[in-house]
Amino acid sequence: MAEAEKKSEDITTMDNHSPAPPSDVITTKDNHSPVPPSDVITTMDNHSPAPPALDLDRK
């Protein structure tokens, strides 16, 4: 194929995946942020550590 017969193809960019411009307000997507402390302290006695094992073989 001769150079004169080749078609010149225009290259167009696909900017569909370009980043969006920054917004004015910054909002965080932090759904796992800690809850503010309450006034009441609740103890979890069901989750207390086990007492040490008895050493019955020792005399």
N, CA, C and O atoms as a printed pandas DataFrame, in Angstrom:
     atom_number atom_name residue_name chain_id  residue_number  x_coord  y_coord  z_coord
0              1         N          MET        A               1    0.846   -1.178    0.000
1              2        CA          MET        A               1    0.000    0.000    0.000
2              3         C          MET        A               1    0.891    1.240    0.000
3              4         O          MET        A               1    1.823    1.340    0.798
4              5         N          ALA        A               2    0.618    2.136   -0.851
5              6        CA          ALA        A               2    1.433    3.334   -0.969
6              7         C          ALA        A               2    1.080    4.318    0.138
7              8         O          ALA        A               2    0.000    4.261    0.725
8              9         N          GLU        A               3    2.006    5.210    0.404
9             10        CA          GLU        A               3    1.793    6.197    1.465
10            11         C          GLU        A               3    0.616    7.114    1.146
11            12         O          GLU        A               3   -0.084    7.546    2.061
12            13         N          ALA        A               4    0.385    7.418   -0.110
13            14        CA          ALA        A               4   -0.702    8.322   -0.494
14            15         C          ALA        A               4   -2.058    7.667   -0.297
15            16         O          ALA        A               4   -3.054    8.357   -0.078
16            17         N          GLU        A               5   -2.108    6.338   -0.373
17            18        CA          GLU        A               5   -3.383    5.647   -0.246
18            19         C          GLU        A               5   -3.815    5.454    1.207
19            20         O          GLU        A               5   -4.992    5.201    1.464
20            21         N          LYS        A               6   -2.882    5.569    2.171
21            22        CA          LYS        A               6   -3.228    5.374    3.579
22            23         C          LYS        A               6   -4.112    6.514    4.061
23            24         O          LYS        A               6   -3.890    7.681    3.738
24            25         N          LYS        A               7   -5.105    6.148    4.831
25            26        CA          LYS        A               7   -5.986    7.165    5.407
26            27         C          LYS        A               7   -5.356    7.706    6.688
27            28         O          LYS        A               7   -4.774    6.959    7.475
28            29         N          SER        A               8   -5.480    8.982    6.874
29            30        CA          SER        A               8   -4.997    9.552    8.133
30            31         C          SER        A               8   -6.106    9.394    9.177
31            32         O          SER        A               8   -7.210    9.916    9.023
32            33         N          GLU        A               9   -5.782    8.671   10.224
33            34        CA          GLU        A               9   -6.771    8.428   11.275
34            35         C          GLU        A               9   -6.532    9.407   12.412
35            36         O          GLU        A               9   -5.414    9.541   12.912
36            37         N          ASP        A              10   -7.577   10.076   12.804
37            38        CA          ASP        A              10   -7.461   10.996   13.928
38            39         C          ASP        A              10   -7.542   10.205   15.231
39            40         O          ASP        A              10   -8.350    9.285   15.364
40            41         N          ILE        A              11   -6.718   10.564   16.161
41            42        CA          ILE        A              11   -6.722    9.901   17.459
42            43         C          ILE        A              11   -7.548   10.750   18.416
43            44         O          ILE        A              11   -7.259   11.925   18.641
44            45         N          THR        A              12   -8.564   10.138   18.963
45            46        CA          THR        A              12   -9.379   10.839   19.954
46            47         C          THR        A              12   -9.211   10.124   21.288
47            48         O          THR        A              12   -9.210    8.895   21.356
48            49         N          THR        A              13   -9.071   10.903   22.324
49            50        CA          THR        A              13   -8.898   10.312   23.654
50            51         C          THR        A              13  -10.262   10.049   24.266
51            52         O          THR        A              13  -11.224   10.779   24.028
52            53         N          MET        A              14  -10.323    8.996   25.056
53            54        CA          MET        A              14  -11.549    8.643   25.759
54            55         C          MET        A              14  -11.417    9.119   27.201
55            56         O          MET        A              14  -10.874    8.408   28.047
56            57         N          ASP        A              15  -11.903   10.292   27.473
57            58        CA          ASP        A              15  -11.773   10.882   28.799
58            59         C          ASP        A              15  -12.932   10.508   29.709
59            60         O          ASP        A              15  -13.246   11.247   30.642
60            61         N          ASN        A              16  -13.567    9.378   29.452
61            62        CA          ASN        A              16  -14.679    8.972   30.308
62            63         C          ASN        A              16  -14.199    8.556   31.693
63            64         O          ASN        A              16  -14.976    8.568   32.648
64            65         N          HIS        A              17  -12.929    8.190   31.808
65            66        CA          HIS        A              17  -12.403    7.736   33.084
66            67         C          HIS        A              17  -11.496    8.774   33.729
67            68         O          HIS        A              17  -10.677    8.433   34.582
68            69         N          SER        A              18  -11.628   10.004   33.343
69            70        CA          SER        A              18  -10.811   11.039   33.955
70            71         C          SER        A              18  -11.379   11.388   35.326
71            72         O          SER        A              18  -12.587   11.268   35.533
72            73         N          PRO        A              19  -10.543   11.815   36.263
73            74        CA          PRO        A              19  -11.050   12.129   37.600
74            75         C          PRO        A              19  -11.953   13.355   37.585
75            76         O          PRO        A              19  -11.784   14.263   36.771
76            77         N          ALA        A              20  -12.894   13.362   38.482
77            78        CA          ALA        A              20  -13.819   14.490   38.589
78            79         C          ALA        A              20  -13.107   15.660   39.251
79            80         O          ALA        A              20  -12.201   15.451   40.058
80            81         N          PRO        A              21  -13.490   16.864   38.931
81            82        CA          PRO        A              21  -12.873   18.015   39.589
82            83         C          PRO        A              21  -13.246   18.032   41.072
83            84         O          PRO        A              21  -14.312   17.538   41.440
84            85         N          PRO        A              22  -12.393   18.589   41.923
85            86        CA          PRO        A              22  -12.689   18.596   43.358
86            87         C          PRO        A              22  -13.921   19.432   43.676
87            88         O          PRO        A              22  -14.182   20.456   43.046
88            89         N          SER        A              23  -14.665   18.969   44.664
89            90        CA          SER        A              23  -15.854   19.716   45.075
90            91         C          SER        A              23  -15.464   20.761   46.113
91            92         O          SER        A              23  -14.347   20.737   46.630
92            93         N          ASP        A              24  -16.366   21.664   46.415
93            94        CA          ASP        A              24  -16.080   22.729   47.373
94            95         C          ASP        A              24  -16.049   22.204   48.807
95            96         O          ASP        A              24  -15.235   22.651   49.614
96            97         N          VAL        A              25  -16.928   21.263   49.125
97            98        CA          VAL        A              25  -17.036   20.746   50.482
98            99         C          VAL        A              25  -16.371   19.376   50.542
99           100         O          VAL        A              25  -16.604   18.532   49.677
100          101         N          ILE        A              26  -15.547   19.157   51.558
101          102        CA          ILE        A              26  -14.894   17.862   51.735
102          103         C          ILE        A              26  -15.709   17.055   52.732
103          104         O          ILE        A              26  -15.903   17.476   53.872
104          105         N          THR        A              27  -16.182   15.899   52.300
105          106        CA          THR        A              27  -16.911   15.006   53.196
106          107         C          THR        A              27  -16.160   13.690   53.255
107          108         O          THR        A              27  -15.727   13.163   52.231
108          109         N          THR        A              28  -16.010   13.168   54.456
109          110        CA          THR        A              28  -15.327   11.893   54.607
110          111         C          THR        A              28  -16.341   10.778   54.595
111          112         O          THR        A              28  -17.475   10.949   55.043
112          113         N          LYS        A              29  -15.937    9.647   54.086
113          114        CA          LYS        A              29  -16.792    8.466   54.044
114          115         C          LYS        A              29  -16.404    7.521   55.177
115          116         O          LYS        A              29  -16.235    6.319   54.968
116          117         N          ASP        A              30  -16.267    8.077   56.373
117          118        CA          ASP        A              30  -15.774    7.308   57.508
118          119         C          ASP        A              30  -16.944    6.753   58.298
119          120         O          ASP        A              30  -17.396    7.369   59.263
120          121         N          ASN        A              31  -17.432    5.594   57.892
121          122        CA          ASN        A              31  -18.546    4.972   58.603
122          123         C          ASN        A              31  -18.079    4.223   59.836
123          124         O          ASN        A              31  -18.906    3.805   60.645
124          125         N          HIS        A              32  -16.775    4.043   60.002
125          126        CA          HIS        A              32  -16.251    3.281   61.121
126          127         C          HIS        A              32  -15.626    4.188   62.176
127          128         O          HIS        A              32  -14.751    3.753   62.924
128          129         N          SER        A              33  -16.056    5.417   62.241
129          130        CA          SER        A              33  -15.510    6.312   63.244
130          131         C          SER        A              33  -16.059    5.943   64.617
131          132         O          SER        A              33  -17.184    5.453   64.715
132          133         N          PRO        A              34  -15.289    6.168   65.674
133          134        CA          PRO        A              34  -15.769    5.793   67.004
134          135         C          PRO        A              34  -16.941    6.659   67.450
135          136         O          PRO        A              34  -17.068    7.822   67.067
136          137         N          VAL        A              35  -17.774    6.063   68.255
137          138        CA          VAL        A              35  -18.935    6.767   68.794
138          139         C          VAL        A              35  -18.453    7.658   69.934
139          140         O          VAL        A              35  -17.589    7.238   70.704
140          141         N          PRO        A              36  -18.975    8.856   70.065
141          142        CA          PRO        A              36  -18.556    9.693   71.190
142          143         C          PRO        A              36  -18.913    9.024   72.518
143          144         O          PRO        A              36  -19.937    8.347   72.612
144          145         N          PRO        A              37  -18.080    9.208   73.543
145          146        CA          PRO        A              37  -18.337    8.522   74.810
146          147         C          PRO        A              37  -19.617    9.014   75.474
147          148         O          PRO        A              37  -19.975   10.189   75.392
148          149         N          SER        A              38  -20.288    8.083   76.130
149          150        CA          SER        A              38  -21.494    8.454   76.874
150          151         C          SER        A              38  -21.112    8.763   78.313
151          152         O          SER        A              38  -19.973    8.532   78.719
152          153         N          ASP        A              39  -22.053    9.280   79.081
153          154        CA          ASP        A              39  -21.781    9.630   80.473
154          155         C          ASP        A              39  -21.722    8.397   81.366
155          156         O          ASP        A              39  -21.053    8.422   82.400
156          157         N          VAL        A              40  -22.400    7.329   80.994
157          158        CA          VAL        A              40  -22.477    6.130   81.818
158          159         C          VAL        A              40  -21.404    5.140   81.383
159          160         O          VAL        A              40  -21.221    4.899   80.189
160          161         N          ILE        A              41  -20.688    4.564   82.362
161          162        CA          ILE        A              41  -19.683    3.543   82.070
162          163         C          ILE        A              41  -20.318    2.183   82.283
163          164         O          ILE        A              41  -20.836    1.899   83.363
164          165         N          THR        A              42  -20.283    1.355   81.277
165          166        CA          THR        A              42  -20.859    0.017   81.358
166          167         C          THR        A              42  -19.731   -0.997   81.381
167          168         O          THR        A              42  -18.878   -1.004   80.494
168          169         N          THR        A              43  -19.726   -1.853   82.393
169          170        CA          THR        A              43  -18.701   -2.893   82.452
170          171         C          THR        A              43  -19.251   -4.163   81.835
171          172         O          THR        A              43  -20.442   -4.455   81.944
172          173         N          MET        A              44  -18.391   -4.904   81.196
173          174        CA          MET        A              44  -18.783   -6.151   80.557
174          175         C          MET        A              44  -18.274   -7.304   81.408
175          176         O          MET        A              44  -17.207   -7.853   81.133
176          177         N          ASP        A              45  -19.024   -7.675   82.436
177          178        CA          ASP        A              45  -18.583   -8.727   83.344
178          179         C          ASP        A              45  -18.632  -10.101   82.691
179          180         O          ASP        A              45  -17.978  -11.028   83.170
180          181         N          ASN        A              46  -19.380  -10.253   81.627
181          182        CA          ASN        A              46  -19.430  -11.547   80.957
182          183         C          ASN        A              46  -18.125  -11.844   80.220
183          184         O          ASN        A              46  -17.857  -12.990   79.859
184          185         N          HIS        A              47  -17.334  -10.827   80.003
185          186        CA          HIS        A              47  -16.094  -11.006   79.260
186          187         C          HIS        A              47  -14.881  -10.817   80.159
187          188         O          HIS        A              47  -13.804  -10.462   79.679
188          189         N          SER        A              48  -15.041  -11.048   81.444
189          190        CA          SER        A              48  -13.912  -10.906   82.353
190          191         C          SER        A              48  -12.958  -12.084   82.165
191          192         O          SER        A              48  -13.390  -13.164   81.761
192          193         N          PRO        A              49  -11.683  -11.896   82.448
193          194        CA          PRO        A              49  -10.743  -13.000   82.253
194          195         C          PRO        A              49  -11.009  -14.133   83.238
195          196         O          PRO        A              49  -11.546  -13.913   84.323
196          197         N          ALA        A              50  -10.635  -15.320   82.856
197          198        CA          ALA        A              50  -10.833  -16.490   83.715
198          199         C          ALA        A              50   -9.841  -16.441   84.872
199          200         O          ALA        A              50   -8.721  -15.955   84.714
200          201         N          PRO        A              51  -10.251  -16.944   86.036
201          202        CA          PRO        A              51   -9.319  -16.966   87.170
202          203         C          PRO        A              51   -8.198  -17.967   86.893
203          204         O          PRO        A              51   -8.361  -18.872   86.075
204          205         N          PRO        A              52   -7.070  -17.807   87.568
205          206        CA          PRO        A              52   -5.980  -18.752   87.323
206          207         C          PRO        A              52   -6.370  -20.164   87.740
207          208         O          PRO        A              52   -7.172  -20.354   88.654
208          209         N          ALA        A              53   -5.803  -21.136   87.070
209          210        CA          ALA        A              53   -6.128  -22.539   87.361
210          211         C          ALA        A              53   -5.591  -22.918   88.739
211          212         O          ALA        A              53   -4.545  -22.433   89.168
212          213         N          LEU        A              54   -6.320  -23.785   89.415
213          214        CA          LEU        A              54   -5.890  -24.245   90.735
214          215         C          LEU        A              54   -4.755  -25.252   90.579
215          216         O          LEU        A              54   -4.814  -26.154   89.744
216          217         N          ASP        A              55   -3.743  -25.082   91.386
217          218        CA          ASP        A              55   -2.601  -25.999   91.337
218          219         C          ASP        A              55   -2.814  -27.053   92.416
219          220         O          ASP        A              55   -2.275  -26.921   93.514
220          221         N          LEU        A              56   -3.587  -28.094   92.128
221          222        CA          LEU        A              56   -3.942  -29.107   93.113
222          223         C          LEU        A              56   -2.841  -30.148   93.291
223          224         O          LEU        A              56   -2.827  -30.835   94.312
224          225         N          ASP        A              57   -1.923  -30.293   92.347
225          226        CA          ASP        A              57   -0.857  -31.290   92.460
226          227         C          ASP        A              57    0.274  -30.818   93.363
227          228         O          ASP        A              57    1.098  -31.623   93.797
228          229         N          ARG        A              58    0.318  -29.581   93.635
229          230        CA          ARG        A              58    1.394  -29.021   94.452
230          231         C          ARG        A              58    1.099  -29.309   95.923
231          232         O          ARG        A              58   -0.031  -29.124   96.375
232          233         N          LYS        A              59    2.101  -29.758   96.670
233          234        CA          LYS        A              59    1.888  -30.059   98.098
234          235         C          LYS        A              59    2.816  -29.288   98.966
235          236         O          LYS        A              59    2.772  -29.422  100.189
